[in-house]
Amino acid sequence: MKRLAALLATTMLCLTSCSEPDIQQYAANKPLFDIREYLNGDLEAWGVLINRDGSAEPQFFVKMKGSWKGNEGTLEEEFIYTSGEKKNRLWHFKVSDDHHFTGTAADVTGEGQGQQYGNAVNMKYVLQVKRNGKTIDVAMDDWLYRIDDKHVINRTEMRKFGFKVGELVIGFRKL
């Protein structure tokens, strides 16, 4: 019986420590982050993928251009890796109200679901990633925090089968 109680206590501790923040807790934070405004025009970003073993590879720079017509927008991304490799992604966003939006891209499975409150944006989606000659689906949990008029910090957890396989850390600058 003591073993069962210990197992249940450990399970509850793990479940409660794995919870994520509620994006609505940022509702009063400034400056407001509205993707229609911030992801409009030219931006640049730089970042790093932190692998499961803690190594920081690859590193990259991103040139971006966003454009909007009302509540529908696109974001063109050109990734330039330190290895010299280049990749492109074109996002299509639809904002349904001041707090909810969806996003699609050619290498995203289905439709990403996003929310924005205060200075924070959270978007969850499944990205198709090439790995060892195969394409695998990786669950992405993007958290972006607007620091001021020009700067955003992005932290993305990457999971496969519920296990963390990597983390992206990216700094954005609006030009």
Accessible surface in RSA format (square Angstrom, percent):
REM  Atomic radii and reference values for relative SASA: ProtOr
REM  Chains: A
REM  Algorithm: Lee & Richards
REM  Probe-radius: 1.40
REM  Slices: 20
REM RES _ NUM      All-atoms   Total-Side   Main-Chain    Non-polar    All polar
REM                ABS   REL    ABS   REL    ABS   REL    ABS   REL    ABS   REL
RES MET A   1   188.95  97.8 143.50  95.0  45.45 108.2 128.43 109.2  60.51  80.2
RES LYS A   2   183.32  89.4 174.11 106.8   9.20  21.9 120.85 108.8  62.47  66.5
RES ARG A   3   213.38  89.6 205.44 104.7   7.94  18.9  80.65 110.2 132.72  80.4
RES LEU A   4    91.82  51.1  87.21  62.4   4.60  11.6  90.36  63.5   1.46   3.9
RES ALA A   5    59.23  54.5  50.49  77.9   8.74  19.9  54.94  77.4   4.29  11.4
RES ALA A   6    58.65  53.9  49.13  75.8   9.52  21.7  57.25  80.6   1.41   3.7
RES LEU A   7   111.77  62.2 106.72  76.4   5.05  12.7 110.92  77.9   0.85   2.3
RES LEU A   8   102.93  57.3 102.76  73.5   0.18   0.4 102.88  72.3   0.06   0.1
RES ALA A   9    64.29  59.1  50.57  78.0  13.72  31.2  58.98  83.1   5.31  14.1
RES THR A  10    77.25  54.9  74.30  75.3   2.95   7.0  52.04  69.9  25.21  38.1
RES THR A  11    58.49  41.6  54.38  55.1   4.11   9.8  44.64  60.0  13.85  20.9
RES MET A  12   110.73  57.3 110.36  73.0   0.37   0.9  87.89  74.7  22.84  30.3
RES LEU A  13   121.95  67.9 117.87  84.3   4.07  10.2 121.09  85.0   0.85   2.3
RES CYS A  14    67.04  50.7  65.26  72.8   1.78   4.2  20.81  52.7  46.23  49.9
RES LEU A  15   116.25  64.7 104.54  74.8  11.72  29.5 105.22  73.9  11.04  29.7
RES THR A  16    86.00  61.2  70.48  71.5  15.51  37.0  65.22  87.6  20.77  31.4
RES SER A  17    83.80  70.8  45.86  61.2  37.94  87.4  44.01  93.7  39.79  55.7
RES CYS A  18   101.76  77.0  69.28  77.3  32.48  76.3  31.60  80.1  70.17  75.7
RES SER A  19    87.90  74.3  57.32  76.5  30.58  70.4  42.05  89.6  45.85  64.2
RES GLU A  20    85.71  49.2  62.75  47.5  22.96  54.7  38.74  74.9  46.97  38.3
RES PRO A  21    55.66  40.6  42.12  38.4  13.54  49.2  51.83  42.8   3.82  23.8
RES ASP A  22    88.37  61.9  78.75  78.4   9.62  22.7  38.99  91.8  49.38  49.2
RES ILE A  23     7.95   4.5   5.57   4.1   2.38   5.7   5.57   4.0   2.38   6.5
RES GLN A  24    97.70  54.6  87.90  64.2   9.81  23.4  11.86  25.2  85.85  65.1
RES GLN A  25   113.14  63.3  76.26  55.7  36.88  87.8  39.43  83.9  73.71  55.9
RES TYR A  26    35.42  16.5  35.42  20.2   0.00   0.0  21.20  15.9  14.21  17.5
RES ALA A  27    51.12  47.0  37.19  57.4  13.93  31.7  37.47  52.8  13.65  36.2
RES ALA A  28    89.12  81.9  65.73 101.4  23.39  53.2  74.08 104.3  15.04  39.8
RES ASN A  29    59.43  41.0  53.47  51.7   5.96  14.3  11.31  27.2  48.12  46.5
RES LYS A  30   148.28  72.3 123.71  75.9  24.57  58.5  93.89  84.5  54.39  57.9
RES PRO A  31    37.49  27.3  34.15  31.1   3.34  12.1  37.45  30.9   0.04   0.2
RES LEU A  32   103.15  57.4  93.88  67.2   9.27  23.3  93.88  65.9   9.27  24.9
RES PHE A  33     6.78   3.4   1.32   0.8   5.46  14.2   1.42   0.9   5.36  15.3
RES ASP A  34    41.30  28.9  41.14  40.9   0.15   0.4  19.00  44.7  22.30  22.2
RES ILE A  35     3.51   2.0   3.51   2.6   0.00   0.0   3.51   2.5   0.00   0.0
RES ARG A  36    50.21  21.1  45.08  23.0   5.13  12.2  20.79  28.4  29.42  17.8
RES GLU A  37    85.53  49.1  77.77  58.8   7.76  18.5  61.35 118.7  24.18  19.7
RES TYR A  38     0.81   0.4   0.81   0.5   0.00   0.0   0.81   0.6   0.00   0.0
RES LEU A  39    16.00   8.9  15.97  11.4   0.03   0.1  15.97  11.2   0.03   0.1
RES ASN A  40    67.43  46.5  62.63  60.5   4.80  11.6   1.72   4.1  65.72  63.5
RES GLY A  41    25.30  31.2   0.00   N/A  25.30  31.2  25.28  69.4   0.01   0.0
RES ASP A  42    67.63  47.4  62.74  62.4   4.89  11.6  12.52  29.5  55.11  55.0
RES LEU A  43     2.73   1.5   0.00   0.0   2.73   6.9   0.00   0.0   2.73   7.3
RES GLU A  44    30.85  17.7  30.85  23.3   0.00   0.0   1.42   2.8  29.43  24.0
RES ALA A  45     0.69   0.6   0.69   1.1   0.00   0.0   0.69   1.0   0.00   0.0
RES TRP A  46   120.22  48.2 118.97  57.6   1.26   2.9  93.87  50.1  26.35  42.8
RES GLY A  47    12.69  15.7   0.00   N/A  12.69  15.7   7.59  20.8   5.10  11.4
RES VAL A  48    30.96  20.4  30.96  28.0   0.00   0.0  30.96  26.9   0.00   0.0
RES LEU A  49    33.81  18.8  33.81  24.2   0.00   0.0  33.81  23.7   0.00   0.0
RES ILE A  50    56.84  32.3  55.76  41.5   1.08   2.6  55.76  40.2   1.08   2.9
RES ASN A  51    44.89  31.0  40.53  39.2   4.37  10.5  12.70  30.6  32.20  31.1
RES ARG A  52   189.54  79.6 156.16  79.6  33.38  79.5  55.59  76.0 133.96  81.2
RES ASP A  53   120.60  84.5  78.52  78.2  42.08  99.5  50.47 118.8  70.13  69.9
RES GLY A  54    51.79  63.9   0.00   N/A  51.79  63.9  28.81  79.1  22.98  51.5
RES SER A  55    48.84  41.3  38.07  50.8  10.77  24.8  41.68  88.8   7.16  10.0
RES ALA A  56    43.00  39.5  34.62  53.4   8.37  19.1  34.62  48.8   8.37  22.2
RES GLU A  57    98.78  56.7  97.55  73.8   1.22   2.9  46.25  89.5  52.52  42.9
RES PRO A  58    49.64  36.2  49.61  45.2   0.03   0.1  49.64  41.0   0.00   0.0
RES GLN A  59    75.71  42.3  75.71  55.3   0.00   0.0  15.28  32.5  60.43  45.8
RES PHE A  60    14.68   7.3   6.00   3.7   8.67  22.6   9.22   5.6   5.46  15.6
RES PHE A  61    71.42  35.7  71.03  44.0   0.39   1.0  71.03  43.1   0.39   1.1
RES VAL A  62     3.99   2.6   3.99   3.6   0.00   0.0   3.99   3.5   0.00   0.0
RES LYS A  63   107.19  52.3 104.31  64.0   2.88   6.8  53.74  48.4  53.45  56.9
RES MET A  64     8.56   4.4   1.40   0.9   7.16  17.0   2.61   2.2   5.95   7.9
RES LYS A  65   105.95  51.7 104.39  64.0   1.57   3.7  74.55  67.1  31.40  33.4
RES GLY A  66     2.69   3.3   0.00   N/A   2.69   3.3   0.00   0.0   2.69   6.0
RES SER A  67    60.67  51.3  58.43  78.0   2.24   5.2  37.75  80.4  22.92  32.1
RES TRP A  68    39.23  15.7  10.11   4.9  29.13  68.4  11.12   5.9  28.12  45.6
RES LYS A  69   183.88  89.7 167.25 102.6  16.62  39.6 118.29 106.5  65.59  69.9
RES GLY A  70    65.02  80.2   0.00   N/A  65.02  80.2  44.13 121.1  20.88  46.8
RES ASN A  71    71.16  49.1  65.42  63.2   5.74  13.8  11.53  27.7  59.63  57.6
RES GLU A  72   100.97  58.0  97.78  74.0   3.19   7.6  28.12  54.4  72.86  59.5
RES GLY A  73     6.83   8.4   0.00   N/A   6.83   8.4   3.84  10.5   2.99   6.7
RES THR A  74    39.36  28.0  38.53  39.1   0.83   2.0  30.83  41.4   8.53  12.9
RES LEU A  75     7.99   4.5   7.99   5.7   0.00   0.0   7.99   5.6   0.00   0.0
RES GLU A  76    96.55  55.4  95.18  72.0   1.37   3.3  25.14  48.6  71.42  58.3
RES GLU A  77    20.49  11.8  16.62  12.6   3.87   9.2   1.18   2.3  19.31  15.8
RES GLU A  78    48.97  28.1  48.37  36.6   0.61   1.4  15.11  29.2  33.87  27.6
RES PHE A  79    24.30  12.2  24.30  15.1   0.00   0.0  24.30  14.7   0.00   0.0
RES ILE A  80    45.83  26.1  42.94  32.0   2.89   7.0  42.94  30.9   2.89   7.9
RES TYR A  81    36.11  16.9  32.22  18.3   3.89  10.1  11.52   8.7  24.58  30.3
RES THR A  82   100.57  71.5  61.99  62.8  38.58  91.9  59.86  80.4  40.71  61.5
RES SER A  83    96.06  81.2  50.67  67.6  45.38 104.5  59.43 126.6  36.63  51.3
RES GLY A  84    51.78  63.9   0.00   N/A  51.78  63.9  34.01  93.3  17.78  39.8
RES GLU A  85    89.30  51.3  77.98  59.0  11.31  26.9  35.70  69.1  53.60  43.8
RES LYS A  86   126.91  61.9 101.11  62.0  25.80  61.4  52.08  46.9  74.82  79.7
RES LYS A  87    98.46  48.0  93.37  57.3   5.10  12.1  55.09  49.6  43.38  46.2
RES ASN A  88   119.38  82.3  87.60  84.7  31.78  76.5  30.90  74.4  88.48  85.5
RES ARG A  89    47.16  19.8  38.18  19.5   8.98  21.4   8.84  12.1  38.32  23.2
RES LEU A  90    80.45  44.8  72.79  52.1   7.65  19.2  72.79  51.1   7.65  20.6
RES TRP A  91    14.38   5.8  14.38   7.0   0.00   0.0   7.13   3.8   7.25  11.8
RES HIS A  92    87.29  47.7  84.41  58.7   2.89   7.4  56.94  58.7  30.35  35.3
RES PHE A  93    12.47   6.2  10.78   6.7   1.69   4.4  10.78   6.5   1.69   4.8
RES LYS A  94   122.37  59.7 120.84  74.1   1.53   3.6  64.48  58.0  57.89  61.7
RES VAL A  95     8.81   5.8   0.11   0.1   8.69  21.0   0.23   0.2   8.58  23.3
RES SER A  96    91.35  77.2  53.60  71.5  37.75  87.0  53.51 113.9  37.84  53.0
RES ASP A  97    71.35  50.0  60.70  60.4  10.66  25.2  42.45  99.9  28.90  28.8
RES ASP A  98    96.15  67.4  87.02  86.6   9.13  21.6  21.63  50.9  74.52  74.3
RES HIS A  99    70.29  38.4  70.29  48.9   0.00   0.0  45.93  47.3  24.36  28.3
RES HIS A 100    73.20  40.0  73.02  50.8   0.18   0.5  55.38  57.1  17.82  20.7
RES PHE A 101     5.68   2.8   2.67   1.7   3.01   7.8   3.58   2.2   2.10   6.0
RES THR A 102    31.31  22.3  31.21  31.6   0.10   0.2  24.74  33.2   6.57   9.9
RES GLY A 103     0.56   0.7   0.00   N/A   0.56   0.7   0.56   1.6   0.00   0.0
RES THR A 104    49.97  35.5  49.97  50.7   0.00   0.0  36.88  49.5  13.09  19.8
RES ALA A 105    10.97  10.1   0.00   0.0  10.97  25.0   4.24   6.0   6.74  17.8
RES ALA A 106   108.55  99.8  68.69 106.0  39.86  90.7  82.26 115.8  26.29  69.6
RES ASP A 107    39.54  27.7  38.50  38.3   1.04   2.4  24.28  57.2  15.25  15.2
RES VAL A 108    10.21   6.7   0.00   0.0  10.21  24.6   0.00   0.0  10.21  27.7
RES THR A 109    61.07  43.4  50.62  51.3  10.44  24.9  52.90  71.1   8.17  12.3
RES GLY A 110    56.66  69.9   0.00   N/A  56.66  69.9  41.84 114.8  14.81  33.2
RES GLU A 111    95.68  54.9  74.37  56.3  21.31  50.7  18.91  36.6  76.77  62.7
RES GLY A 112     0.00   0.0   0.00   N/A   0.00   0.0   0.00   0.0   0.00   0.0
RES GLN A 113   101.95  57.0  97.62  71.3   4.33  10.3  54.89 116.8  47.06  35.7
RES GLY A 114     3.66   4.5   0.00   N/A   3.66   4.5   0.51   1.4   3.15   7.1
RES GLN A 115    60.20  33.7  60.20  44.0   0.00   0.0   7.67  16.3  52.52  39.8
RES GLN A 116     4.98   2.8   3.54   2.6   1.44   3.4   2.47   5.3   2.51   1.9
RES TYR A 117    26.67  12.5  24.59  14.0   2.08   5.4  15.12  11.4  11.55  14.2
RES GLY A 118     7.82   9.6   0.00   N/A   7.82   9.6   0.00   0.0   7.82  17.5
RES ASN A 119    19.43  13.4  19.43  18.8   0.00   0.0   0.00   0.0  19.43  18.8
RES ALA A 120     0.00   0.0   0.00   0.0   0.00   0.0   0.00   0.0   0.00   0.0
RES VAL A 121     3.92   2.6   3.92   3.5   0.00   0.0   3.92   3.4   0.00   0.0
RES ASN A 122     8.31   5.7   7.44   7.2   0.87   2.1   0.00   0.0   8.31   8.0
RES MET A 123    10.40   5.4  10.40   6.9   0.00   0.0   1.49   1.3   8.91  11.8
RES LYS A 124    85.13  41.5  81.69  50.1   3.44   8.2  77.01  69.3   8.12   8.6
RES TYR A 125    24.38  11.4  14.09   8.0  10.29  26.8   8.10   6.1  16.28  20.1
RES VAL A 126    51.27  33.7  50.71  45.9   0.56   1.4  50.71  44.1   0.56   1.5
RES LEU A 127    17.75   9.9  17.75  12.7   0.00   0.0  17.75  12.5   0.00   0.0
RES GLN A 128    68.14  38.1  57.35  41.9  10.79  25.7   4.94  10.5  63.20  47.9
RES VAL A 129    38.89  25.6  35.72  32.3   3.17   7.6  38.89  33.8   0.00   0.0
RES LYS A 130   163.36  79.7 140.18  86.0  23.18  55.2  98.34  88.5  65.01  69.3
RES ARG A 131   146.19  61.4 140.34  71.5   5.85  13.9  30.31  41.4 115.88  70.2
RES ASN A 132   137.26  94.7  96.57  93.3  40.70  98.0  40.07  96.4  97.19  93.9
RES GLY A 133    87.97 108.5   0.00   N/A  87.97 108.5  43.38 119.1  44.59  99.9
RES LYS A 134   148.52  72.5 141.81  87.0   6.71  16.0  91.51  82.4  57.00  60.7
RES THR A 135    76.47  54.4  46.08  46.7  30.39  72.4  32.03  43.0  44.44  67.2
RES ILE A 136    54.96  31.3  50.86  37.9   4.09   9.9  54.96  39.6   0.00   0.0
RES ASP A 137    61.51  43.1  55.71  55.4   5.80  13.7  15.85  37.3  45.67  45.5
RES VAL A 138     3.78   2.5   3.78   3.4   0.00   0.0   3.78   3.3   0.00   0.0
RES ALA A 139    49.23  45.3  45.41  70.1   3.82   8.7  45.48  64.0   3.75   9.9
RES MET A 140     5.12   2.6   1.94   1.3   3.18   7.6   2.36   2.0   2.76   3.7
RES ASP A 141    29.43  20.6  28.84  28.7   0.58   1.4  14.36  33.8  15.07  15.0
RES ASP A 142    19.15  13.4  19.15  19.1   0.00   0.0   0.00   0.0  19.15  19.1
RES TRP A 143    17.42   7.0  17.42   8.4   0.00   0.0  13.97   7.4   3.46   5.6
RES LEU A 144    22.13  12.3  22.13  15.8   0.00   0.0  22.13  15.5   0.00   0.0
RES TYR A 145    56.72  26.5  56.72  32.3   0.00   0.0  42.56  32.0  14.16  17.5
RES ARG A 146    12.52   5.3  10.93   5.6   1.59   3.8   0.12   0.2  12.40   7.5
RES ILE A 147    97.90  55.7  78.61  58.6  19.30  46.5  80.50  58.0  17.40  47.2
RES ASP A 148    61.15  42.8  58.33  58.1   2.83   6.7  33.72  79.4  27.43  27.4
RES ASP A 149   103.59  72.6  99.18  98.7   4.41  10.4  29.11  68.5  74.48  74.3
RES LYS A 150   106.05  51.7 105.80  64.9   0.25   0.6  67.44  60.7  38.61  41.1
RES HIS A 151    67.52  36.9  67.52  46.9   0.00   0.0  52.02  53.6  15.50  18.0
RES VAL A 152     0.68   0.4   0.28   0.3   0.40   1.0   0.28   0.2   0.40   1.1
RES ILE A 153    81.95  46.6  81.95  61.1   0.00   0.0  81.95  59.0   0.00   0.0
RES ASN A 154     6.14   4.2   6.14   5.9   0.00   0.0   0.00   0.0   6.14   5.9
RES ARG A 155   111.72  46.9 110.74  56.5   0.98   2.3  37.40  51.1  74.33  45.0
RES THR A 156     0.63   0.4   0.63   0.6   0.00   0.0   0.00   0.0   0.63   0.9
RES GLU A 157    40.71  23.4  39.18  29.6   1.53   3.7   7.94  15.4  32.77  26.8
RES MET A 158    19.02   9.9  19.02  12.6   0.00   0.0  19.02  16.2   0.00   0.0
RES ARG A 159    89.13  37.4  87.88  44.8   1.25   3.0  31.67  43.3  57.46  34.8
RES LYS A 160    53.16  25.9  49.31  30.3   3.85   9.2  27.24  24.5  25.92  27.6
RES PHE A 161   172.22  86.2 136.33  84.4  35.89  93.4 151.24  91.7  20.98  60.0
RES GLY A 162    56.45  69.6   0.00   N/A  56.45  69.6  34.17  93.8  22.29  49.9
RES PHE A 163   149.65  74.9 148.42  91.9   1.23   3.2 149.65  90.7   0.00   0.0
RES LYS A 164    79.06  38.6  68.20  41.8  10.86  25.9  42.93  38.6  36.12  38.5
RES VAL A 165    42.66  28.1  32.38  29.3  10.28  24.8  32.38  28.1  10.28  27.9
RES GLY A 166     3.44   4.2   0.00   N/A   3.44   4.2   3.44   9.4   0.00   0.0
RES GLU A 167    25.12  14.4  25.12  19.0   0.00   0.0   1.86   3.6  23.26  19.0
RES LEU A 168    30.04  16.7  30.04  21.5   0.00   0.0  30.04  21.1   0.00   0.0
RES VAL A 169    56.10  36.9  54.40  49.3   1.69   4.1  54.40  47.3   1.69   4.6
RES ILE A 170    17.22   9.8  15.63  11.6   1.59   3.8  17.02  12.3   0.20   0.5
RES GLY A 171    11.32  14.0   0.00   N/A  11.32  14.0   7.43  20.4   3.89   8.7
RES PHE A 172    19.55   9.8  18.03  11.2   1.53   4.0  18.03  10.9   1.53   4.4
RES ARG A 173    86.73  36.4  86.73  44.2   0.00   0.0  15.25  20.8  71.48  43.3
RES LYS A 174    37.16  18.1  36.78  22.6   0.38   0.9  33.17  29.9   3.99   4.3
RES LEU A 175   105.00  58.5  55.46  39.7  49.54 124.5  79.77  56.0  25.23  67.9
END  Absolute sums over single chains surface
CHAIN  1 A    10779.6       9034.8       1744.8       6357.1       4422.5
END  Absolute sums over all chains
TOTAL         10779.6       9034.8       1744.8       6357.1       4422.5
